[in-house]
């Protein structure tokens, strides 16, 4: 059953369509949901290049019906260059989010809790970024719950890193404002503090979550830490810009 559900989710992610929401009823624990996620990653035959963090804001948790965040794999084959044209699937609620992303310069597994100091010491560089998200289950994002979200790759679709943040440790990421422009108009905006109070805290949480499921951060992994701007729905033909002020912009189209 687990492998079958994982294959259904991956097939919907790859080809479109939906998985019946009733399929998630048999997933009785967070651990089981992560097992489905891992089986889906295996079915994809893609290369995990890091992690995304979902539901790092109170607004997102309320929308999704989640008590806290979760993680999902970022695949190397689905990391795009700024300016690329991606596929939008309105039936899956394709949406975009402004985020920070960190690239790890060393492995970060531990038998104990991974501290903020451990995480900061392991960061090689930081970037502004846009994550593309979507839900492969009937009913979409609203009230999805943790087990559905985790099983569905924590809603990851694709990732678009933007410019590196020079001397990122000297930048108050909590105070950085990002605006999501859709076809030239501001659709959403937010600040770094909307991400668990501090994007680095979200990164630290994710490091412990990944370690806890036996897939700790590795050198070269990219970790995108959660939306600053909420999720902005997109359709074919849309033009998107993530504007991070002095830190630069990330553009893509659908």
N, C-alpha and C positions, 0 to 999 in steps of 0.2 A: 504493500500500500504506500509506504513512504517513498519508494523509488518512483511509483506511478504518479503520485501527486507532484513530486519534484519535476518529473518530465513534463507534466501538464503545464506547470508554471513556466518552465523554461520555453516550451513550445509557444505559449502565449506571448512571452517576452520577445521571442525571435520573430514570430509570424503574425502576431496580432490576435485579437479575440479575447475571450474571457475564460476563467476557471470558475466553476460554481462555488459560491461562498460557503455552501454547506460542506464542501470538502474539508474545511478547516475545523469542523466540529470535533473531529477525532484527534486533533492536536491538543494534548492535555497538559503540556508544560512548555516552558521557555526552552528547556534543553531539547525537547522534541522538535520545536520550531527551528532551532539552529541546525538540527540534524537534517531537516527538510531543506534548509538553505544550502547546507554543504552538499547534499545530494543533487540539488539543482545546479550548483556550481560545477560539480563533476559532469553532469549531463551536458552542460554548455560546451565542454572541451575548450574553454577559454583559460587565459592565464590570469590568476589573481595578482593584481599589482598593488593592492592596499585595501583600504576600508573607507566606507562612508558612515557617518553618524546621522541617524534619523531622530526626529522628535526631541530636539534640544531646546525648544522654547515651550513655554506654557501654552501659547496659542496653538502650536502644532500638536501638543499632547492632548489638548481639549478636542481639537478637530478629529484626531485619529482615535480617540478613546484609549490612550496609553498612559500608564502611570509614570513612565520615564523613557529614556532613550533606548535605542537599539543600534546594532551595526549590521552592515551588509558589505559584500565584496565589491570592490572596484576592479574591473577587468581591463587589462592592458589594451586589448583590441578595441575597447570602447572609450578610450581616452582620445579626445579630438583636439585639433589645433584651433585657436581662435580664428574666426571667419569661416569655419566649416559650415556646411549645410547638413542638418540632421533630419531624420524622419520624425514627424509629429503624428501621434495616434490619438485623436480626440476621444475615441471610445475607451482609452485607458487613462484619460486625464493627463496626458503629457504636460508637464509644467517645468518651470525653471526657477532656480534659487541662487541668490548671491551668497557665497561662502568663502571662508578661508581654508586653505589646504596646506599641509605640512609634509615635507619629504624627510624620511628618517635616514640618519647617517650611520646608524648601527642597529643591531638586533636589540630587542627590548623584552625578552622573556624573563620571568622571575618566578620563584616559588613563593614569594611574599608579595605584598601589595606594592605596586609600582607607584612611586611618588612623583609629584610635580617636578622635583629636581631631577629625577631620573629621566623624565620625559623631555624636559628642556635641554638637558645635556645630550640627548640623542637626536635632536632636530638638526638636520643639515640646512634646510632653508624653508621659507614660507612663501606662499603665492596667494594672490586673489584668484577667484575661480567662479565658475557657474557649474552647478550640478543640474542634470536633467533627470526628472523623476516621473514615475508612472505606476499605476496599480493594475495588475493583471487579473484581479478578481472582480466578479460582478458586484456592483454597488459602490465601487471606488473607494476613495480614502476615508470618507466620513464614517466614524465609529468603527474603523477596521479592527482595532485592537492589536495588542502586541504580538500574538501568535501569528496572525495573518501577515502583519508587517514584516516580521522576521522571516517567515517562510518565503515571502515574495521579495527576497534580496534587500529587505528594508527599503523597497521601492526604488532602488537605483535603476537608471536607464543608461546614462552616459555621464561623462565628466569632461569639462573643458578648462584646463588651467590657464590662467593669465600671467601677467608679468610677476617676476619675483619681487618680494617686498625687501628692499635693501635694508640691512641692519634691523631686521624685524624686531629684535629684542628691545630696541630703543623706541618702538612705536607702541602707543597705547591702543592695542587692538580692540579693547572694550569700547573705546570712544569713536572708532572709525565708523563713518556712515556709508552705507551702500544704497544706491538707487537702482531699481530694475526698470529699464526703459523698454517698452513694448511698442514697436512701430513709431518710435520717437517720443512717446508720452510716458511719464512716470506712472508705472502701474503699482509699484510697491516700494517701500524703503524700510530700512532698519539700521541698527547699530550692532557692533560686535558684542555688546553686553546682552543682547537678546539670545545669545548662544550659551546657555547654561551659566549666564553671568560673566563668562570669560571664555573665548575660544580655546585657550590653552587648558582650561579645566575640562572642556569637552574632549580634548585630545587625551588628557590623562584618564578620564573615565573610559574612553574607548580602548586605551592601552590595556587597562585591567579587564575589560569585557573580552577583548580578543585573547588575552592570556588565559582567561578563565574557560574559554571554549577550546583551548589547545591549539590556537592559531595565532601566536603572538606576533607583534610587529617585527618586521625584518628590515634590514638595511635596504634602502631603495623604495620601500613602501610609501605610497602617497595616501594621506588620510585627510578627507574633507570633513569638516567638523560640524556641519549643520547650518541650516538657513538663517540668514540675518533678515531676510525680506519676505518670509512666507513663500508660498508656492503660487506662481503666476501661470495660469493655463495658457497654452499656445496652440496654434493651428497652422496647417500648411500655408506657407507664404509669409509668416510672421518674421520680423526682424527683432532681435533681442540685443540689448547692451546692458551689461553689468557695470555701473559707474561707481568706482570706489574713491572718487575725488582725487587727491594728490597721489594715490597709489596706482592709478591707472584705470583702464577699462578692459572688459572682455566682451567680444561680440560674437554672435552666431546667428544662423537663420534656419528656417524649417521649410 
